[in-house]
């Protein structure tokens, strides 16, 4: 009984964080613990698949900072999974057994990993390359769009902090005035958000239905979008490699 209990605890794979073997080993660890089940599809169907696409296909066309961003992002995404396991191994095991919930958890860690790893320091060309690398079906759905919106939000927030720091260095008085104004506006922004939520709540079932129909229509068109995406991706990468 004690052996079985130990086998149900996810293995510590922190030594593999940042490596190309991490997702495969996490999937293998799950299948050792649950021989009658299947590992979350995120491991091999998303994490490992896109890790290799970014490394093998995009990596050669990236600049030095771009290559570093790829490595740092990979390590950050894997560390987020490993940190969740370390925080509560039994809860992590339960999370893995719900593939949809596990995928949502992993996808929610992507925007901060992208931004904290230095996405804002990449060139506009590299931003285009990054956006064109995933399949259309993984971008043009609610989760994909939500990721992009959150990433833009974090980038804007990061840039605002950087700009404020520069102002603080050169014009301390102006920085204090800006910070005071921001603090004054915070309650008003919070109140506006609450009012919008109250208004949106009765409409949410209708909006959800519209969103599902729209998403289905977009996903149905993905076979048409993919050749376009692939063509653009090939063109941009060819231009990058020829420089």
N, C-alpha and C positions, 0 to 999 in steps of 0.2 A: 504493500500500500504506500509506504514511504517512497519507494522508487518511482511509482506511478505519479505521485504528487510532485516529485522533483522534475520528472519529465514534462509536466504540464507548465512549468515555469519557463518563459522565453529565455533563451541563452543570451548572455552578454556578448554582443558583437561590436563593442565600442572600438576594438582594435582594427576593425575593417571600415570604420567611417572614413569616407573620402576615397575608397577604393572602388574598382569596377566590379568587384565581387559581392558587394554588400547586399544588394537586393536579392540576388540568387541565394545567398546564404540565409537571409531572413526567411525566404520562401521555403528553403530546405529545412530550416529549424522548425517552422510551423508544421510541415508535413511529418516530421519526426514525432512531434508532440500529438498530432491529430492524424494518424495514418488513414483514417476513414474520411477525412475532409480534404478540401482544396485550399491552398494558400490564398490570401486576398489577391484579387486580380491586379491590384495596384502594383505589387512587387515586380512581376514580370511583364504585365500588359501595359504598364505606364512608366514606372520608375526606371526599370532596367532598359526598356525599349527606347525611351527618350534620352536616357543617359548616353547610350551608345550612338544614337543619332547625332546628338550635340557634339560628342567627342570625335567620332569618326568622320562625320560629314561637315559639320560646321567648324570644328576646331581648327583645321588647316587654313581656313580663310579668315580667321580672326587675328587681330593685332595682339601684341604682348599683353596689354591690359585685358583684352577680350579673352585670351586663353586663361589668364589668372581668374577672371570672373567665372568662367566655366568650372574650374577646379574648386573655387571657393563656394560656388552655389551648390555643386554636388555634395561637398562636405557638409554644408549647412542643412540641406534637405535631409540627408541621412542622419545627421546629429539630432534633428528634431524628432525623428522616429525613435532613435536610441534613447534620447532623454525621456520620452514618454514611457518607454519600457523600464528605464531605471527608476523613475518616480514611483511606479506601481506596477510591478510585473504581472500580477494577477489581473488587474484591470486592463492592462495592455493585451493580455491573452484573450480576454472577453471581447475587446475591441476588434482584434484581428478576426474573430469568428463572425463578425458582421461586416462583410466586404464593402457594402455601400457606406456605412458609417466610417469605416477605416479609410476609404478613399476620400471622403469628405474631410476627415481630419488631416490627411496628408496634403490635399489640395489647399487647405486653409493656411498651411505653412509656407506655400510657395511665394506669395508676394513679398513677405518680409525677407525671405532668403534671397530673392533676386535683388532687392534694394540694398540690404545690408552687405551683400557681397560686392557691391560697386556698380550696379546697373547704370546709375546716373553718370558714371565716368566713361561709359562707352560712347563711341561716335554714333551719329545718326544712322550711318550705313549699317553699323553692327546692330542697332536697335531693329532695323528692318529685317536683317538676317535672322535675328532671334525670333521675331514675330512670325516669320514665314516658315520656321522649322517645324512646328507641330502640325499635325493633320488638321484639316478644316473642321472635322467633326469634333475635335477636342477644343477648338477655339470658339466655334459658333454655336455654343449652347449656353445655358444660364450659368453654369459653373465656370466655364471658360471666360465668359464676359465678366462675371463677378471678379475673377482673378485679375483681369486686365484693369478693371476699375479700381480695385484695391491697390494694385501696383502703382497706378498713376497717382492715387491719393497719397501713398507713402513717399513717392518720389517728390511730389509737391511739398509735402510736409518736411522732408529732409532738406530740400532746397531752401525753404523758408527759414529753417533753423540755421543753415549755413550762411544765408544772407544776413540774418539778424546778428550772427556772431561777428561778421565783418563790420556791420554798423556799430556794434558794441566796441570793437577795437578802435575805430576811427572817430566815432561820434557817440560817446557814452550817454550824453544827455538825450539825444534822439532815440537811442535804443530803449532807455527807461520810459520815454513817452509812448513808444510803440507797444512795449510790454504792458504798460498801465492801460492803454486803450484796449488791448486784447483781453485783459482780465475783466474790464468793464463790459465787454461785449459777450463774454462767455455765457452769463445767465440768459441773455436775450436769445442767443443761438440755441441754447438748450431748450428754452421755452418754445421756440419756433419748431424745433424738432419734435417735441411732445405734441404740439397742435397738429402737425402734419401726420404723425402716427395715428392720432385719434380720427382724423379725416380719412386716412387710408384704410383703417381697419374694416369698415363696412364694405369697402370696394375690393378688398383683397381676394375674395373668392372669384369675382369676375375677372380681375386682373390676372389671377393665377391661370384661369382657363385660357385667356388670350395668350398668355406667355407660353403655355403648353402647345397651343396650336401653332404659334409663330415658330417655336423651337422645332416642332415636327417638320414644318415647311422648310426651314433652313437646313435641317439635317438631311432632308430628302434631296436637297440640291447639292449636298457636299460632294457627291461623285463628279459634279460639274466644276465645283470650286477647286478640287484637289489638283487637276492638271494645270489650272491657272496658277495656283500657289507654287507648284513644283517648277513651272516655267520661270516665274519671277525669282524664286529661290536660286535656280541654276544661273540665271542672268546676273543677279547681284553677286553671287559667290565667284562667278567667272571674272567679273570686273575686279573684285577684291584680290583674287589670286594673280591677276595680270599686272597689278600695281607694283 
